[in-house]
């Protein structure tokens, strides 16, 4: 990460790190330590996998503690909390997003790419409706320009994709 930070220094390009990826099962102190190390190494953004087990168990104190711990350990870093939307019941999703927002999370993100689903227009619309002032990041299975634009139209503020080159090439081909 230090090398990436040095390469992009002064360009306006952010360096992001994944925290507790892909399972999210780490305890709040471990997530905080990982976040602090990433920040020290030059990360300015963190994609943190929320503790799915805690969410499914209704252990909202655990989720709140991890959001607070990461925020305290990596001040100034933008935090994007991955909730594995398709693995949650609607009430769990609502409460998770509410908890993340009330504890200082900056973004919610729908998926890691390893869970049961990816980005869908309906799912991103739902996240946008629940996120309040937080940002929404769409991730998982986004392979085309049309998909990316539809997700942005649905309320995503950011797109996470491993197909950025193909999406940008498609844009260039269309003018």
C-alpha positions as a Markdown table, in Angstrom:
| # | Residue | x | y | z |
|---|---|---|---|---|
| 1 | Unk | 0.0 | 0.0 | 0.0 |
| 2 | Unk | 2.9 | 2.4 | 0.7 |
| 3 | Unk | 4.1 | 1.9 | -2.8 |
| 4 | Unk | 0.6 | 2.7 | -4.3 |
| 5 | Unk | 0.3 | 5.8 | -2.1 |
| 6 | Unk | 3.7 | 7.0 | -3.2 |
| 7 | Unk | 2.9 | 6.4 | -6.9 |
| 8 | Unk | -0.4 | 8.4 | -6.7 |
| 9 | Unk | 0.8 | 11.1 | -4.3 |
| 10 | Unk | -0.4 | 14.5 | -5.5 |
| 11 | Unk | -2.7 | 13.1 | -8.2 |
| 12 | Unk | -6.0 | 13.2 | -6.4 |
| 13 | Unk | -6.3 | 9.4 | -6.7 |
| 14 | Unk | -7.3 | 7.7 | -3.5 |
| 15 | Unk | -5.7 | 4.6 | -2.1 |
| 16 | Unk | -8.2 | 2.1 | -0.6 |
| 17 | Unk | -7.7 | -0.9 | 1.5 |
| 18 | Unk | -10.1 | -3.9 | 2.3 |
| 19 | Unk | -10.6 | -4.6 | 5.9 |
| 20 | Unk | -11.7 | -8.0 | 7.3 |
| 21 | Unk | -12.2 | -9.2 | 3.7 |
| 22 | Unk | -14.1 | -11.2 | 2.7 |
| 23 | Unk | -15.7 | -12.7 | 5.8 |
| 24 | Unk | -16.1 | -9.7 | 8.1 |
| 25 | Unk | -15.9 | -12.0 | 11.1 |
| 26 | Unk | -13.1 | -10.2 | 12.9 |
| 27 | Unk | -13.7 | -8.6 | 16.3 |
| 28 | Unk | -13.9 | -4.8 | 16.4 |
| 29 | Unk | -10.4 | -4.5 | 17.8 |
| 30 | Unk | -8.9 | -6.5 | 15.0 |
| 31 | Unk | -10.7 | -4.4 | 12.4 |
| 32 | Unk | -9.5 | -1.3 | 14.1 |
| 33 | Unk | -5.9 | -2.5 | 14.1 |
| 34 | Unk | -6.1 | -3.5 | 10.4 |
| 35 | Unk | -7.6 | 0.0 | 9.6 |
| 36 | Unk | -4.9 | 1.8 | 11.6 |
| 37 | Unk | -2.2 | -0.1 | 9.7 |
| 38 | Unk | -3.8 | 0.6 | 6.4 |
| 39 | Unk | -4.0 | 4.3 | 7.2 |
| 40 | Unk | -0.4 | 4.4 | 8.3 |
| 41 | Unk | 0.6 | 2.7 | 5.0 |
| 42 | Unk | -1.2 | 5.4 | 3.0 |
| 43 | Unk | -4.8 | 4.3 | 2.6 |
| 44 | Unk | -7.3 | 7.2 | 2.6 |
| 45 | Unk | -10.4 | 4.9 | 2.0 |
| 46 | Unk | -11.4 | 1.7 | 3.7 |
| 47 | Unk | -13.8 | -1.0 | 2.5 |
| 48 | Unk | -14.8 | -2.8 | 5.6 |
| 49 | Unk | -16.8 | -6.0 | 5.7 |
| 50 | Unk | -19.5 | -5.7 | 8.4 |
| 51 | Unk | -19.8 | -8.6 | 10.7 |
| 52 | Unk | -22.6 | -10.6 | 9.0 |
| 53 | Unk | -22.9 | -13.1 | 11.9 |
| 54 | Unk | -23.5 | -10.2 | 14.3 |
| 55 | Unk | -26.1 | -8.7 | 12.0 |
| 56 | Unk | -27.9 | -12.0 | 11.6 |
| 57 | Unk | -27.8 | -12.5 | 15.3 |
| 58 | Unk | -29.1 | -9.1 | 16.1 |
| 59 | Unk | -26.0 | -8.2 | 17.9 |
| 60 | Unk | -26.2 | -4.5 | 17.1 |
| 61 | Unk | -23.8 | -3.6 | 19.8 |
| 62 | Unk | -21.1 | -5.5 | 18.0 |
| 63 | Unk | -21.8 | -3.7 | 14.7 |
| 64 | Unk | -21.9 | -0.3 | 16.4 |
| 65 | Unk | -18.6 | -1.1 | 18.2 |
| 66 | Unk | -16.8 | -2.0 | 15.0 |
| 67 | Unk | -18.0 | 1.1 | 13.2 |
| 68 | Unk | -16.8 | 3.3 | 16.1 |
| 69 | Unk | -13.5 | 1.3 | 16.5 |
| 70 | Unk | -12.6 | 1.7 | 12.9 |
| 71 | Unk | -13.5 | 5.4 | 12.8 |
| 72 | Unk | -11.3 | 6.0 | 15.9 |
| 73 | Unk | -8.4 | 4.0 | 14.6 |
| 74 | Unk | -8.3 | 5.6 | 11.1 |
| 75 | Unk | -9.5 | 9.2 | 11.5 |
| 76 | Unk | -9.8 | 11.0 | 8.1 |
| 77 | Unk | -10.3 | 7.8 | 6.2 |
| 78 | Unk | -13.5 | 7.4 | 4.2 |
| 79 | Unk | -15.3 | 4.3 | 5.4 |
| 80 | Unk | -17.4 | 2.1 | 3.2 |
| 81 | Unk | -19.2 | -0.7 | 5.1 |
| 82 | Unk | -20.1 | -3.8 | 3.1 |
| 83 | Unk | -23.3 | -5.4 | 4.3 |
| 84 | Unk | -23.8 | -8.4 | 2.0 |
| 85 | Unk | -27.3 | -7.2 | 1.2 |
| 86 | Unk | -28.6 | -10.4 | -0.4 |
| 87 | Unk | -27.7 | -12.4 | 2.7 |
| 88 | Unk | -29.9 | -10.3 | 4.9 |
| 89 | Unk | -33.6 | -10.0 | 5.7 |
| 90 | Unk | -35.1 | -6.6 | 5.0 |
| 91 | Unk | -35.4 | -5.8 | 8.7 |
| 92 | Unk | -31.7 | -6.8 | 9.3 |
| 93 | Unk | -30.6 | -4.6 | 6.3 |
| 94 | Unk | -32.5 | -1.6 | 7.6 |
| 95 | Unk | -31.1 | -1.9 | 11.1 |
| 96 | Unk | -27.6 | -2.6 | 9.9 |
| 97 | Unk | -27.6 | 0.5 | 7.7 |
| 98 | Unk | -29.2 | 2.6 | 10.4 |
| 99 | Unk | -26.5 | 1.5 | 12.9 |
| 100 | Unk | -23.7 | 2.1 | 10.5 |
| 101 | Unk | -25.0 | 5.6 | 9.8 |
| 102 | Unk | -25.6 | 6.5 | 13.4 |
| 103 | Unk | -22.1 | 5.4 | 14.3 |
| 104 | Unk | -20.3 | 7.5 | 11.7 |
| 105 | Unk | -20.0 | 5.3 | 8.6 |
| 106 | Unk | -19.6 | 7.2 | 5.3 |
| 107 | Unk | -20.9 | 4.7 | 2.8 |
| 108 | Unk | -22.7 | 1.4 | 2.6 |
| 109 | Unk | -21.8 | -1.1 | -0.1 |
| 110 | Unk | -24.0 | -4.0 | -1.2 |
| 111 | Unk | -21.6 | -6.9 | -1.6 |
| 112 | Unk | -18.1 | -8.2 | -1.3 |
| 113 | Unk | -18.4 | -10.2 | -4.6 |
| 114 | Unk | -18.0 | -13.5 | -2.5 |
| 115 | Unk | -21.5 | -13.5 | -1.1 |
| 116 | Unk | -24.8 | -14.7 | -2.5 |
| 117 | Unk | -25.5 | -11.8 | -4.8 |
| 118 | Unk | -24.2 | -8.8 | -6.6 |
| 119 | Unk | -25.4 | -5.4 | -7.6 |
| 120 | Unk | -28.9 | -5.0 | -8.9 |
| 121 | Unk | -30.9 | -1.9 | -9.7 |
| 122 | Unk | -33.6 | -2.9 | -7.2 |
| 123 | Unk | -31.0 | -3.6 | -4.5 |
| 124 | Unk | -29.2 | -0.3 | -5.0 |
| 125 | Unk | -32.5 | 1.6 | -5.0 |
| 126 | Unk | -33.2 | 0.1 | -1.7 |
| 127 | Unk | -29.8 | 0.9 | -0.3 |
| 128 | Unk | -30.2 | 4.5 | -1.5 |
| 129 | Unk | -33.5 | 4.8 | 0.2 |
| 130 | Unk | -32.0 | 3.5 | 3.5 |
| 131 | Unk | -28.7 | 5.3 | 3.4 |
| 132 | Unk | -29.8 | 8.8 | 4.3 |
| 133 | Unk | -26.8 | 11.1 | 3.9 |
| 134 | Unk | -24.3 | 8.2 | 3.5 |
| 135 | Unk | -23.0 | 7.3 | 0.1 |
| 136 | Unk | -23.9 | 4.1 | -1.7 |
| 137 | Unk | -21.3 | 1.9 | -3.5 |
| 138 | Unk | -22.5 | -0.8 | -5.9 |
| 139 | Unk | -20.3 | -3.8 | -6.3 |
| 140 | Unk | -20.5 | -7.3 | -7.7 |
| 141 | Unk | -21.0 | -8.5 | -11.2 |
| 142 | Unk | -20.8 | -5.1 | -12.9 |
| 143 | Unk | -19.3 | -5.8 | -16.3 |
| 144 | Unk | -20.8 | -3.4 | -18.8 |
| 145 | Unk | -21.3 | 0.4 | -19.2 |
| 146 | Unk | -25.1 | -0.1 | -19.3 |
| 147 | Unk | -25.0 | -1.9 | -16.0 |
| 148 | Unk | -22.9 | 0.8 | -14.4 |
| 149 | Unk | -25.1 | 3.6 | -15.7 |
| 150 | Unk | -28.2 | 1.9 | -14.5 |
| 151 | Unk | -26.8 | 1.4 | -11.0 |
| 152 | Unk | -25.7 | 5.1 | -10.9 |
| 153 | Unk | -29.3 | 6.0 | -12.0 |
| 154 | Unk | -30.6 | 3.8 | -9.2 |
| 155 | Unk | -28.7 | 5.8 | -6.6 |
| 156 | Unk | -25.2 | 4.5 | -6.5 |
| 157 | Unk | -22.5 | 7.2 | -5.9 |
| 158 | Unk | -19.7 | 4.8 | -6.7 |
| 159 | Unk | -19.2 | 1.6 | -8.7 |
| 160 | Unk | -16.8 | -1.2 | -7.7 |
| 161 | Unk | -15.8 | -3.4 | -10.6 |
| 162 | Unk | -13.0 | -5.5 | -11.9 |
| 163 | Unk | -14.1 | -4.7 | -15.4 |
| 164 | Unk | -13.3 | -1.0 | -15.4 |
| 165 | Unk | -11.1 | -1.2 | -18.5 |
| 166 | Unk | -13.9 | -2.9 | -20.5 |
| 167 | Unk | -16.5 | -0.4 | -19.2 |
| 168 | Unk | -14.2 | 2.6 | -20.1 |
| 169 | Unk | -13.4 | 1.1 | -23.5 |
| 170 | Unk | -17.1 | 0.7 | -24.2 |
| 171 | Unk | -17.5 | 4.4 | -23.3 |
| 172 | Unk | -14.8 | 5.4 | -25.7 |
| 173 | Unk | -16.3 | 3.3 | -28.5 |
| 174 | Unk | -19.7 | 5.1 | -28.1 |
| 175 | Unk | -18.2 | 8.6 | -27.9 |
